[in-house]
Amino acid sequence: MLQRFLIFCFLITLTSVFSQRKKLDTVYVYEKVIVYDTIYLEKAVRFKFTDIDLPKISTGDLILKQISSEKSDYNPTTPGKWNLGVEAGIGLKKNIWSESASEKNQFGENIGLWISGSFFRSKLSLQLAANLHHWNQTFKLDANQDETFLNGYYFTEDNQPLLFQKFNDEHFELVLELKAIYEWKKIRPFAGVLLNQNYYKMKFLVPENRMLAKEENFTNNQINIGFSLGLQYQIFKRFLLELEYQQFKINNLSLKNNDFHFDIFKTNNTFAERKLGLGISYFISK
């Protein structure tokens, strides 16, 4: 009887234990997010400064300082800007007279004026120059003092007599030159085309009142074409040293007088005239 009672109590206890065991449930959590935006409204407000004195700020000095502080080997020429300058120099010249009569090179001096400019923002520029050269004498022919190879009588086309008197190779020369110059740092190589005219004079006695009593000059007035090659070097901001070679092709050299139809030289003579010069140029405006 007691045994049954204990078994019954055990079953009751076991049933109460299992009946109190917790069960696991799934829980869903929802979150509601609310976003608030803040809007700012600006409104102009008039305000009068009565006691505040603000300094004036100038940007001109700052810009100039910035430009001057930048260093460059080359500053391109502004398109359309022209530079004006003068030049002077010395040179040696070899021509037909020095080869045949004196066998010496002529020494001379020159002065000139030039203008240059660049049409594009580049290192290439054009220069137009005009130079007047004076070439010193290397020989002298005087029929009144010496027996020369030009002594004697000559006759014009209408048979008027002419008597040779004097001639020497001292003369003036006018040169017009167009150069193309390339600038690289302080060095400026160039090449150019040339037009020149030499002013030689030869004296003859010509007829006056049927007698050879008047002395007249027979001159050269032809224009020749040539080329040049050279190099310039900048020594100061406004000074350039220049070394230049020039060569002309002279066709049919002649010495004439408008009043007499006569030419002492035969036609179809062609020779080259060569010059080497050293000069200095100065920028008047840059």
C-alpha positions in Angstrom: 0.0 0.0 0.0 2.8 2.3 0.8 4.6 1.4 -2.3 1.7 2.4 -4.5 1.5 5.7 -2.7 5.1 6.5 -3.4 4.8 5.7 -7.0 1.8 7.9 -7.3 3.6 10.8 -5.7 6.6 10.4 -8.0 4.3 10.5 -11.0 2.6 13.7 -9.8 6.0 15.3 -9.2 7.3 14.4 -12.6 4.1 15.7 -14.3 4.4 19.0 -12.5 8.0 19.4 -13.6 7.3 18.8 -17.3 4.3 21.0 -17.1 6.4 24.0 -15.9 9.1 23.7 -18.8 9.3 26.9 -20.8 8.6 27.0 -24.5 10.7 29.1 -26.9 8.7 31.6 -29.0 9.9 33.8 -32.1 9.7 37.5 -31.4 9.6 40.1 -34.3 10.9 43.6 -33.6 10.0 46.5 -35.8 11.8 49.8 -35.8 10.2 53.0 -37.1 12.7 55.6 -38.2 11.6 59.2 -38.5 14.0 61.6 -40.4 13.6 65.3 -39.8 15.1 67.8 -42.4 16.2 71.3 -41.3 15.7 74.1 -43.9 17.6 77.4 -43.6 16.2 80.5 -45.1 18.5 83.5 -45.8 17.3 87.0 -45.8 19.3 90.1 -46.7 19.6 92.5 -43.9 20.7 96.1 -44.5 23.5 97.1 -42.2 25.4 100.3 -42.3 29.1 100.4 -41.3 29.7 103.6 -39.5 32.9 103.1 -37.6 34.7 100.4 -39.6 37.4 101.5 -42.1 38.6 98.7 -44.4 41.9 99.1 -46.2 41.9 99.0 -50.0 43.5 95.9 -51.5 45.3 96.3 -54.9 46.1 93.1 -56.8 48.4 94.9 -59.3 51.5 94.7 -57.1 50.8 91.0 -56.4 50.5 90.2 -60.1 53.7 92.1 -61.0 55.6 90.4 -58.2 54.4 87.0 -59.3 55.4 87.6 -62.9 58.9 89.0 -62.0 59.6 86.1 -59.7 59.0 83.6 -62.6 62.3 82.9 -64.4 62.5 81.5 -67.9 65.3 81.1 -70.4 63.1 82.5 -73.2 60.2 84.9 -73.2 58.4 84.7 -76.6 58.0 87.9 -78.5 54.5 89.3 -78.3 52.8 88.8 -81.7 52.7 92.1 -83.7 55.3 93.8 -81.5 58.2 95.4 -83.4 61.7 96.1 -82.2 63.9 98.9 -83.6 67.7 99.0 -83.5 70.9 100.2 -85.0 74.2 98.4 -85.8 77.8 99.2 -86.7 80.7 96.9 -87.6 83.8 96.2 -89.6 84.5 93.6 -92.3 86.7 92.2 -95.1 85.6 92.0 -98.7 87.0 90.0 -101.6 85.9 91.1 -105.1 87.0 91.2 -108.7 89.3 94.1 -108.2 91.1 92.6 -105.2 91.6 89.4 -107.1 93.0 91.0 -110.3 94.7 94.2 -109.2 95.8 94.2 -105.6 95.4 90.6 -104.4 94.3 92.1 -101.1 91.0 91.9 -99.2 89.3 95.2 -98.7 88.8 96.5 -95.2 85.6 98.4 -94.5 83.2 99.8 -92.0 79.4 99.9 -91.9 76.5 101.5 -90.1 72.8 100.4 -90.4 69.3 100.5 -89.1 67.0 97.5 -88.6 63.5 96.6 -87.6 62.3 93.1 -86.4 59.2 91.4 -85.3 57.4 88.1 -84.7 53.9 87.5 -86.1 53.4 84.3 -84.0 54.3 83.5 -80.4 57.4 81.6 -81.3 61.2 81.8 -81.2 61.4 82.7 -84.9 61.4 86.3 -86.0 62.0 88.4 -89.2 64.4 91.3 -89.4 64.7 93.9 -92.2 68.0 95.8 -92.2 69.5 98.6 -94.3 73.3 99.0 -94.1 75.7 101.5 -95.7 79.3 100.2 -96.1 82.5 102.1 -96.9 85.3 100.0 -98.3 88.8 101.4 -98.2 91.2 101.5 -101.2 93.5 98.6 -101.9 94.9 99.9 -105.3 95.0 103.0 -107.4 95.3 103.5 -111.2 96.3 107.0 -112.4 97.1 107.4 -116.1 98.8 110.8 -115.4 101.4 109.1 -113.1 101.8 105.5 -114.1 101.4 103.2 -117.1 98.4 101.0 -116.2 96.5 98.3 -118.1 93.6 100.7 -118.7 95.6 103.5 -120.2 94.6 104.6 -123.7 91.7 105.9 -125.9 88.3 104.4 -126.0 85.4 105.2 -128.4 81.7 105.4 -127.8 79.1 103.9 -130.1 78.9 107.2 -132.0 82.7 107.3 -132.3 83.4 110.0 -129.6 86.9 109.6 -128.1 87.4 109.0 -124.4 90.7 109.0 -122.5 91.1 107.0 -119.3 92.2 109.0 -116.3 91.8 107.4 -112.8 90.3 104.5 -111.0 90.6 102.9 -107.5 88.4 100.4 -105.7 87.4 102.6 -102.7 83.6 102.8 -102.8 80.4 102.8 -100.9 77.9 99.9 -100.9 74.2 99.9 -99.9 72.8 96.6 -98.7 69.2 95.7 -98.0 68.7 92.5 -96.1 65.8 90.3 -94.9 66.8 87.8 -92.1 65.0 84.9 -90.5 66.3 84.7 -86.9 65.8 81.8 -84.5 66.4 82.6 -80.8 67.8 79.9 -78.5 68.7 81.3 -75.0 71.3 84.0 -75.9 72.3 82.5 -79.3 70.5 83.7 -82.4 71.5 81.9 -85.7 70.1 83.4 -88.9 69.9 83.3 -92.6 68.9 86.0 -95.1 68.5 87.2 -98.6 70.2 90.4 -99.9 70.1 93.1 -102.4 73.1 95.3 -102.9 74.5 98.1 -105.0 78.2 99.1 -105.3 79.1 102.7 -106.1 82.3 102.5 -108.1 83.7 105.5 -110.0 86.0 105.6 -113.0 87.2 108.9 -114.5 87.6 109.6 -118.3 88.3 112.7 -120.3 85.4 113.3 -122.6 84.9 115.7 -125.5 83.9 119.3 -124.9 83.9 121.7 -127.8 85.6 119.0 -129.9 88.4 118.7 -127.4 89.2 116.2 -124.6 89.0 118.7 -121.8 86.2 117.6 -119.4 86.5 114.9 -116.8 83.4 112.7 -116.2 82.6 109.8 -113.9 81.5 106.4 -115.2 79.7 104.6 -112.4 78.1 101.3 -111.6 74.4 101.3 -110.8 73.3 97.7 -111.0 71.5 95.8 -108.2 72.8 92.3 -107.2 71.2 89.4 -105.4 72.9 87.4 -102.6 72.5 85.5 -99.4 73.8 85.6 -95.9 74.5 83.3 -92.9 75.4 84.3 -89.5 75.2 84.1 -85.7 74.2 86.7 -83.1 75.0 86.5 -79.4 73.3 88.6 -76.7 75.8 90.1 -74.3 73.6 92.5 -72.5 69.8 93.2 -72.4 70.1 95.6 -75.3 73.3 94.6 -77.1 74.0 91.8 -79.6 77.3 90.7 -81.1 77.1 89.5 -84.7 79.3 87.5 -87.1 78.0 87.3 -90.6 79.0 85.9 -94.0 77.6 87.5 -97.2 77.9 86.4 -100.8 76.6 88.1 -104.0 76.5 86.9 -107.6 77.3 89.8 -109.9 76.4 89.5 -113.6 77.6 91.8 -116.3 79.5 94.3 -114.3 79.4 97.7 -116.1 80.5 101.3 -115.5 78.4 103.8 -117.5 77.6 107.4 -118.1 74.2 108.5 -119.2 75.6 111.0 -121.7 77.9 108.5 -123.5 77.0 105.1 -124.9 80.1 103.3 -123.8 80.9 100.4 -121.4 84.5 99.6 -120.7 83.7 96.0 -119.7 82.5 93.3 -122.0 79.2 91.7 -121.3 78.6 88.2 -120.0 81.1 88.6 -117.1 80.0 86.8 -113.9 81.8 86.7 -110.6 81.1 86.3 -106.8 81.7 88.9 -104.2 82.3 87.6 -100.7 82.3 89.4 -97.3 82.9 88.5 -93.7 81.8 91.0 -91.1 81.8 91.5 -87.3 79.3 93.9 -85.8 77.4 95.0 -82.7 73.7 95.9 -82.5 71.7 98.0 -80.1 68.0 97.7 -79.3 66.5 101.2 -79.4 63.1 99.8 -78.4 62.5 96.3 -77.0 
